[in-house]
Amino acid sequence: MASESLPQRVARAVGDSPVSERVARAQAAAYGPLIEWMRRSPLHTDVLGHSLHPSLTDVTTGCWLSTSLLDLTGGSGSRRGATLLAGFGVLASLPTAFAGAADWAELSGEERRIGAVHGLGADTAIMLFAGSLVARLRGNHRAGTRLALAGNLVIAGAGFLGGHLALNRGTARRAPAD
């Protein structure tokens, strides 16, 4: 039997952690009524044969990665573009988070705990990018750049856990309704 890779061990540790269970319980309590609404919304559909959430993450993370690429390589002439991308990413994060929360509500056990930590990371990244956007709109592009870089680091970790759930665990699969 081959030993588990480091990423697999990390995902297992998150899924087995009692701290992750506490995060899951806190999220269920905080978002409970909203999650029930999201489960009935068009963002939680089986029409694609898989969850809509992974596709929506591409829009959000694409905007945010592009924000930081412009910050790091575009100079002061790219500030407006970076600000717009940060804002579009924050806007796109809302339906992305809603779709993910509706998916998460159907998970249990280890997958639910991994999803809770994924969600906490995504929520943190949203807050960092919202802060980045506010800083940029106030003319503090240096702080906006730093917050965006931090947000990208956080969303990379959260994305790893989300990718593990969707690809390794198959949680994004949907059986179309008959």
TIFI-620955 format. One record per residue (C-alpha): residue number from 1; chain; x, y, z. Coordinates in steps of 0.02 Angstrom, whole numbers, plus 32768, in hexadecimal, padded with zeros to 4 digits. Example, Ala and Ser with C-alpha at 12.3 -4.5 7.8 and 13.67 -1.06 7.14 Angstrom:
REM TIFI-620955
k: 1 | c: A | px: 8267 | py: 7F1F | pz: 8186
k: 2 | c: A | px: 82AC | py: 7FCB | pz: 8165
END
This chain:
REM TIFI-620955
k: 1 | c: A | px: 8000 | py: 8000 | pz: 8000
k: 2 | c: A | px: 8047 | py: 80A8 | pz: 7FCD
k: 3 | c: A | px: 8056 | py: 812C | pz: 8054
k: 4 | c: A | px: 7FEA | py: 81C7 | pz: 804B
k: 5 | c: A | px: 8032 | py: 8264 | pz: 7FFF
k: 6 | c: A | px: 8046 | py: 8300 | pz: 806B
k: 7 | c: A | px: 7FAA | py: 8353 | pz: 8020
k: 8 | c: A | px: 7F43 | py: 82B6 | pz: 8043
k: 9 | c: A | px: 7F82 | py: 82B3 | pz: 80F6
k: 10 | c: A | px: 7F55 | py: 836A | pz: 810B
k: 11 | c: A | px: 7EA4 | py: 834C | pz: 80CA
k: 12 | c: A | px: 7E91 | py: 82B6 | pz: 813D
k: 13 | c: A | px: 7ED0 | py: 831A | pz: 81D4
k: 14 | c: A | px: 7E53 | py: 83A4 | pz: 81B0
k: 15 | c: A | px: 7DC7 | py: 8326 | pz: 819D
k: 16 | c: A | px: 7DF4 | py: 82CD | pz: 823F
k: 17 | c: A | px: 7E0D | py: 836A | pz: 82A7
k: 18 | c: A | px: 7D95 | py: 8391 | pz: 8336
k: 19 | c: A | px: 7DB8 | py: 8448 | pz: 8313
k: 20 | c: A | px: 7D70 | py: 842F | pz: 8264
k: 21 | c: A | px: 7CD3 | py: 83E6 | pz: 82B3
k: 22 | c: A | px: 7CC1 | py: 8482 | pz: 831F
k: 23 | c: A | px: 7CD6 | py: 84EF | pz: 8284
k: 24 | c: A | px: 7C4F | py: 8489 | pz: 822C
k: 25 | c: A | px: 7BD7 | py: 849B | pz: 82BE
k: 26 | c: A | px: 7BF6 | py: 8556 | pz: 82C9
k: 27 | c: A | px: 7BD7 | py: 856D | pz: 820F
k: 28 | c: A | px: 7B38 | py: 8506 | pz: 8214
k: 29 | c: A | px: 7AF8 | py: 8572 | pz: 82A3
k: 30 | c: A | px: 7B2C | py: 8617 | pz: 8253
k: 31 | c: A | px: 7AF1 | py: 85F3 | pz: 81A3
k: 32 | c: A | px: 7A64 | py: 8576 | pz: 81C3
k: 33 | c: A | px: 79CC | py: 85D6 | pz: 8181
k: 34 | c: A | px: 7A2F | py: 861B | pz: 80EE
k: 35 | c: A | px: 7A6E | py: 856D | pz: 80C0
k: 36 | c: A | px: 79BC | py: 8529 | pz: 80B7
k: 37 | c: A | px: 798D | py: 85B5 | pz: 803F
k: 38 | c: A | px: 7A29 | py: 8594 | pz: 7FD6
k: 39 | c: A | px: 7A01 | py: 84DB | pz: 7FC8
k: 40 | c: A | px: 795F | py: 850B | pz: 7F6F
k: 41 | c: A | px: 79B1 | py: 8590 | pz: 7F02
k: 42 | c: A | px: 79EA | py: 857E | pz: 7E4C
k: 43 | c: A | px: 7A9D | py: 857E | pz: 7E8D
k: 44 | c: A | px: 7A81 | py: 84CD | pz: 7ECD
k: 45 | c: A | px: 7A54 | py: 846D | pz: 7E31
k: 46 | c: A | px: 7A73 | py: 83C6 | pz: 7DE1
k: 47 | c: A | px: 7A5B | py: 8403 | pz: 7D2E
k: 48 | c: A | px: 7B17 | py: 83FD | pz: 7D0A
k: 49 | c: A | px: 7B30 | py: 8351 | pz: 7D54
k: 50 | c: A | px: 7BA1 | py: 83A1 | pz: 7DD5
k: 51 | c: A | px: 7B9D | py: 842E | pz: 7E50
k: 52 | c: A | px: 7BA0 | py: 84E0 | pz: 7E0E
k: 53 | c: A | px: 7C16 | py: 8515 | pz: 7E99
k: 54 | c: A | px: 7CBB | py: 84D7 | pz: 7E4D
k: 55 | c: A | px: 7C98 | py: 8533 | pz: 7DAA
k: 56 | c: A | px: 7C6F | py: 85D4 | pz: 7E06
k: 57 | c: A | px: 7D12 | py: 85CB | pz: 7E68
k: 58 | c: A | px: 7D71 | py: 85E0 | pz: 7DC5
k: 59 | c: A | px: 7D24 | py: 868D | pz: 7DAD
k: 60 | c: A | px: 7D49 | py: 86C6 | pz: 7E5E
k: 61 | c: A | px: 7DFA | py: 8682 | pz: 7E6B
k: 62 | c: A | px: 7E21 | py: 86B9 | pz: 7DB9
k: 63 | c: A | px: 7DF4 | py: 876D | pz: 7DE4
k: 64 | c: A | px: 7E57 | py: 8767 | pz: 7E84
k: 65 | c: A | px: 7EF2 | py: 8718 | pz: 7E39
k: 66 | c: A | px: 7EEC | py: 8798 | pz: 7DAC
k: 67 | c: A | px: 7EDF | py: 8822 | pz: 7E2F
k: 68 | c: A | px: 7F82 | py: 87EC | pz: 7E7E
k: 69 | c: A | px: 7FD8 | py: 87D1 | pz: 7DD7
k: 70 | c: A | px: 7FAF | py: 8884 | pz: 7DA7
k: 71 | c: A | px: 7FE7 | py: 88C2 | pz: 7E52
k: 72 | c: A | px: 808E | py: 8869 | pz: 7E44
k: 73 | c: A | px: 80B5 | py: 8887 | pz: 7D8C
k: 74 | c: A | px: 804A | py: 8915 | pz: 7D4A
k: 75 | c: A | px: 808C | py: 89AB | pz: 7DA7
k: 76 | c: A | px: 8024 | py: 8A40 | pz: 7DD9
k: 77 | c: A | px: 7FCE | py: 8A42 | pz: 7D2F
k: 78 | c: A | px: 7F75 | py: 899F | pz: 7D59
k: 79 | c: A | px: 7F27 | py: 89D9 | pz: 7DFC
k: 80 | c: A | px: 7E7C | py: 89FA | pz: 7DB1
k: 81 | c: A | px: 7E78 | py: 894F | pz: 7D5F
k: 82 | c: A | px: 7EB0 | py: 88FA | pz: 7DFF
k: 83 | c: A | px: 7E2A | py: 8956 | pz: 7E60
k: 84 | c: A | px: 7DA3 | py: 8922 | pz: 7DE3
k: 85 | c: A | px: 7DDC | py: 886D | pz: 7DE8
k: 86 | c: A | px: 7DDE | py: 886B | pz: 7EA6
k: 87 | c: A | px: 7D2C | py: 88AF | pz: 7EA5
k: 88 | c: A | px: 7CEE | py: 8835 | pz: 7E22
k: 89 | c: A | px: 7D3C | py: 87A7 | pz: 7E86
k: 90 | c: A | px: 7CE2 | py: 87DE | pz: 7F23
k: 91 | c: A | px: 7C3D | py: 87E8 | pz: 7EC4
k: 92 | c: A | px: 7C59 | py: 873D | pz: 7E74
k: 93 | c: A | px: 7C84 | py: 86F3 | pz: 7F1E
k: 94 | c: A | px: 7BD2 | py: 8709 | pz: 7F5B
k: 95 | c: A | px: 7B79 | py: 868D | pz: 7EE7
k: 96 | c: A | px: 7C13 | py: 861F | pz: 7EF3
k: 97 | c: A | px: 7C06 | py: 861A | pz: 7FB1
k: 98 | c: A | px: 7B4A | py: 8600 | pz: 7FAB
k: 99 | c: A | px: 7B5A | py: 856D | pz: 7F34
k: 100 | c: A | px: 7BE5 | py: 8523 | pz: 7F9F
k: 101 | c: A | px: 7B82 | py: 8535 | pz: 803F
k: 102 | c: A | px: 7AED | py: 84DD | pz: 7FF1
k: 103 | c: A | px: 7B60 | py: 844E | pz: 7FBC
k: 104 | c: A | px: 7BB1 | py: 8449 | pz: 8068
k: 105 | c: A | px: 7B07 | py: 8437 | pz: 80BD
k: 106 | c: A | px: 7AF7 | py: 838A | pz: 806E
k: 107 | c: A | px: 7B9F | py: 8349 | pz: 80AB
k: 108 | c: A | px: 7BBF | py: 82E5 | pz: 8148
k: 109 | c: A | px: 7C4F | py: 82A3 | pz: 81AF
k: 110 | c: A | px: 7D00 | py: 82C2 | pz: 8174
k: 111 | c: A | px: 7CC7 | py: 8316 | pz: 80D4
k: 112 | c: A | px: 7C5A | py: 8390 | pz: 8135
k: 113 | c: A | px: 7CEE | py: 83BD | pz: 81A5
k: 114 | c: A | px: 7D62 | py: 83D7 | pz: 8110
k: 115 | c: A | px: 7CDC | py: 8440 | pz: 80BC
k: 116 | c: A | px: 7CC8 | py: 84AA | pz: 8158
k: 117 | c: A | px: 7D81 | py: 84D5 | pz: 815B
k: 118 | c: A | px: 7D7B | py: 84F5 | pz: 809E
k: 119 | c: A | px: 7CE8 | py: 856B | pz: 80BB
k: 120 | c: A | px: 7D3F | py: 85C4 | pz: 814B
k: 121 | c: A | px: 7DD7 | py: 85DF | pz: 80DC
k: 122 | c: A | px: 7D6A | py: 861F | pz: 804D
k: 123 | c: A | px: 7D0D | py: 8695 | pz: 80C3
k: 124 | c: A | px: 7DB4 | py: 86D6 | pz: 8103
k: 125 | c: A | px: 7DF1 | py: 86F4 | pz: 8051
k: 126 | c: A | px: 7D51 | py: 8751 | pz: 8028
k: 127 | c: A | px: 7D6C | py: 87C3 | pz: 80BF
k: 128 | c: A | px: 7E22 | py: 87E0 | pz: 808F
k: 129 | c: A | px: 7DF1 | py: 880F | pz: 7FDD
k: 130 | c: A | px: 7D63 | py: 887D | pz: 801B
k: 131 | c: A | px: 7DE4 | py: 88D5 | pz: 8087
k: 132 | c: A | px: 7E59 | py: 88E0 | pz: 7FF2
k: 133 | c: A | px: 7DCF | py: 8930 | pz: 7F8B
k: 134 | c: A | px: 7DA7 | py: 89B0 | pz: 8013
k: 135 | c: A | px: 7E5F | py: 89DB | pz: 8027
k: 136 | c: A | px: 7E72 | py: 89F3 | pz: 7F6B
k: 137 | c: A | px: 7DD6 | py: 8A60 | pz: 7F61
k: 138 | c: A | px: 7E1F | py: 8ACC | pz: 7FEC
k: 139 | c: A | px: 7EC1 | py: 8ADF | pz: 7F8A
k: 140 | c: A | px: 7F2B | py: 8A69 | pz: 7FF3
k: 141 | c: A | px: 7F64 | py: 89F3 | pz: 7F6A
k: 142 | c: A | px: 7FF6 | py: 89B0 | pz: 7FCF
k: 143 | c: A | px: 7F7F | py: 896E | pz: 8056
k: 144 | c: A | px: 7F09 | py: 8931 | pz: 7FCD
k: 145 | c: A | px: 7F96 | py: 88D0 | pz: 7F7D
k: 146 | c: A | px: 7FCA | py: 8880 | pz: 8021
k: 147 | c: A | px: 7F18 | py: 884F | pz: 804D
k: 148 | c: A | px: 7F00 | py: 8805 | pz: 7F9F
k: 149 | c: A | px: 7FA0 | py: 879E | pz: 7FAD
k: 150 | c: A | px: 7F67 | py: 875E | pz: 8057
k: 151 | c: A | px: 7EBC | py: 8737 | pz: 800E
k: 152 | c: A | px: 7F0A | py: 86D5 | pz: 7F80
k: 153 | c: A | px: 7F73 | py: 866E | pz: 7FF9
k: 154 | c: A | px: 7ED9 | py: 8646 | pz: 8061
k: 155 | c: A | px: 7E6D | py: 861B | pz: 7FCA
k: 156 | c: A | px: 7EF6 | py: 85A9 | pz: 7F88
k: 157 | c: A | px: 7EEC | py: 8542 | pz: 8028
k: 158 | c: A | px: 7E2F | py: 8545 | pz: 8028
k: 159 | c: A | px: 7E2F | py: 8516 | pz: 7F71
k: 160 | c: A | px: 7E9E | py: 8481 | pz: 7F94
k: 161 | c: A | px: 7E1E | py: 843F | pz: 8011
k: 162 | c: A | px: 7D8D | py: 8464 | pz: 7F9B
k: 163 | c: A | px: 7DE7 | py: 840E | pz: 7F0C
k: 164 | c: A | px: 7E07 | py: 8378 | pz: 7F7C
k: 165 | c: A | px: 7D4D | py: 836D | pz: 7FA2
k: 166 | c: A | px: 7D14 | py: 8382 | pz: 7EEF
k: 167 | c: A | px: 7D98 | py: 8319 | pz: 7E98
k: 168 | c: A | px: 7DD7 | py: 8298 | pz: 7F15
k: 169 | c: A | px: 7D35 | py: 8282 | pz: 7F76
k: 170 | c: A | px: 7CBC | py: 82A1 | pz: 7EE6
k: 171 | c: A | px: 7C4D | py: 8317 | pz: 7F49
k: 172 | c: A | px: 7C2A | py: 8386 | pz: 7EB2
k: 173 | c: A | px: 7BD4 | py: 82FB | pz: 7E51
k: 174 | c: A | px: 7B1A | py: 830B | pz: 7E36
k: 175 | c: A | px: 7AA0 | py: 828A | pz: 7DF6
k: 176 | c: A | px: 7A28 | py: 82E6 | pz: 7D80
k: 177 | c: A | px: 7972 | py: 82DB | pz: 7DB4
k: 178 | c: A | px: 7906 | py: 8266 | pz: 7D4E
END
